[in-house]
Amino acid sequence: MLVAIGNGSNPLISNTTPELSVDKKGHILLEDATANKTFMEKVYAGGDIVLGAATVILAMGEGRRAAAGINEFLKK
């Protein structure tokens, strides 16, 4: 689990997990935005780490989308 604290992406994420695709600002890139699946196997992301600084409502929506994606993965 990654915890979002503050306004910027933690550079440790991209430095310690090179298989996780990030943009130039350090935001995690998604392979499937409808399920918030990253390009890394079995890794889902949501909230500010995907969107950048946004409203709580948008971050919550991202989290719900990631949770739904994880749920679908686990059902298979």
C-alpha positions in Angstrom: 0.0 0.0 0.0 1.2 3.5 -0.9 0.1 6.3 1.3 -0.3 9.8 -0.2 0.9 12.5 2.1 1.6 16.0 0.8 1.3 17.5 -2.7 4.1 15.8 -4.6 4.9 12.3 -5.6 7.6 10.6 -3.5 10.7 10.0 -5.7 11.4 6.8 -3.7 8.5 5.1 -5.5 10.0 5.5 -9.0 13.6 5.0 -7.7 13.0 1.7 -5.9 10.4 0.3 -8.2 11.7 0.8 -11.8 9.1 -1.6 -13.2 6.3 0.8 -12.1 5.8 3.3 -15.0 5.6 7.0 -13.9 5.4 10.3 -15.8 8.0 13.1 -15.5 6.2 14.4 -12.3 6.4 10.9 -10.7 2.7 10.1 -11.1 1.9 6.5 -11.7 0.8 5.7 -15.2 -2.2 3.3 -15.7 -2.5 0.5 -18.2 -6.2 0.3 -17.7 -7.8 3.5 -16.4 -11.2 1.9 -15.9 -9.8 -0.4 -13.3 -6.8 1.7 -12.2 -4.4 -1.1 -13.1 -0.8 -0.1 -13.5 1.7 -1.5 -16.0 3.2 -3.6 -13.1 1.5 -7.0 -12.5 -1.0 -7.1 -9.6 -0.5 -3.4 -8.8 -3.4 -0.9 -8.7 -3.2 2.8 -7.9 -5.5 5.7 -7.3 -5.8 9.1 -5.8 -3.1 11.9 -6.0 -0.4 9.5 -7.0 -2.3 9.0 -10.3 -4.0 12.4 -10.8 -1.7 14.8 -9.1 -3.0 17.2 -6.5 -6.8 17.0 -6.8 -9.9 17.2 -4.6 -10.7 14.6 -2.0 -13.8 13.6 -4.0 -11.7 12.8 -7.1 -9.1 10.9 -5.0 -11.9 8.9 -3.4 -13.3 8.1 -6.8 -9.9 6.9 -7.9 -9.6 4.7 -4.8 -13.0 3.2 -5.5 -12.1 2.5 -9.1 -8.9 0.8 -7.9 -10.8 -1.3 -5.4 -13.2 -2.4 -8.0 -10.3 -3.4 -10.3 -8.7 -5.4 -7.5 -12.0 -7.1 -6.8 -12.4 -8.1 -10.4 -8.8 -9.4 -10.5 -9.4 -11.5 -7.4 -12.6 -13.0 -8.8 -10.7 -14.4 -11.7 
